[in-house]
Amino acid sequence: MIELTPPAGTTRYLCPLECGWHHDDPPPSPEDVRDVAPDPDVRNFQEAVSSIAGKAAMRRLEQTETALKQHLATHTAPAEVAAIEQLLADKGLAGVNWRP
C-alpha cells in the first residue's frame, strides 16, 4: 500500500507520467557517510567534512536518478504519449500540438 504522505524529512519523487509509482529518499543519516572517504588532497578537517558530505550527497542523487530511470524504462512510448495528452486535456489544452 502506498503511503499518501512520506515520513517526515523524506523527499518523494513521483512518476512524471502519474502512474502511481514513487521513490522515497529518506533524510540524510550518519549511515550515508559510513564508507565515504574524503578526497586525498584535503587540507583540514572542514574540507574533509565537506568532501565526505558532497560525495554522500552525490551518491544519493545518483541512486535516485537510477531508480527513476529504471522505472521510466517500464513505460512504453505510446503510454508516455497518452499520459502527456491526458495531462494537456486536464489543463484544458486538449488538441494543442506539442509534438515537434
N, C-alpha and C positions, 0 to 999 in steps of 0.2 A: 504494500500500500504506500502511495506517495504522500509524504507529509506536505501539507499545504504551506506551512511556514518552516523554513530550515531552523536548526538550533541557533541560538544567539551567537553572533560573530561569524557565522558561516556565509560564504558567498555562493549563491545558487546561479548556475549558468543554465538557461533554458534552451531547448532546441529552437533555433530561429524559424523552423517550419511548424512550430506549435503542435508537435505530435504527442506531447506529454512527457517526453524524456527530459531529464535534467542531470547535471553533475554538481554535486555539492563539494565545495572546497572549504574544509574546516579552518578555523582561525589558526594562526601560527602557534607552534608549541616548541618546547625545548627539543623534542624528538626530531624536528625538522633539521636541526644543525648537528645532530649526533655524529655523523660520519663525514662532515664537511670540513675540509682543511683550508686555511687561509692561503692566499696567493703567496708564493715564496719570496716575493720582493717587498712585503710589508715592512714598514719601518718602526711601527709602535703598536701598542695594544689597540688603540682606537681604529687604526687601519685594519688590523686583524679582524676585529669585530665587524667592521663594515664589509670586509671581503667575504666573511663567512655568511653574513646576513644576505648579501647580494647574491651569492651562489645559491643559497637555500631558496630565496625568492624566485630565482630564475628556474630552478628545478621544479618548483610548484607550478609556475607558469607553463613550463613545457609539459608537465603531466596533465594539466587542464586542457591545453591545446590538443594533445594526443587523444584524450578522451572525446573531445568534441569532433575531431577529425574521424575517429573510428565510428562514432555514432552517425555522422553525416554520410559516411560511406554506405550505410544501410538504407539510405533513401535513394530512390530511382529518380532519374531526370524528370519523367512525367509527374511524379509525386511532388517534386520541387516546383515545377511549373504550376501545378494545381494549387499548391499552398500559396504561391505568390498571387495567383489570380483570386483566390479566396480572400487574402489579406486586402487586396485592392478593392474587392467588392465590399468588404466590411467597412472600408473607409469611404465608400461612395465613389470610388474611382473605377468601377467596372467598365471595361471597354477601352481603357486607356492603353495605348500602345507602349509598353515598357520594354519591348524587345528591341535590341539594336538593329 
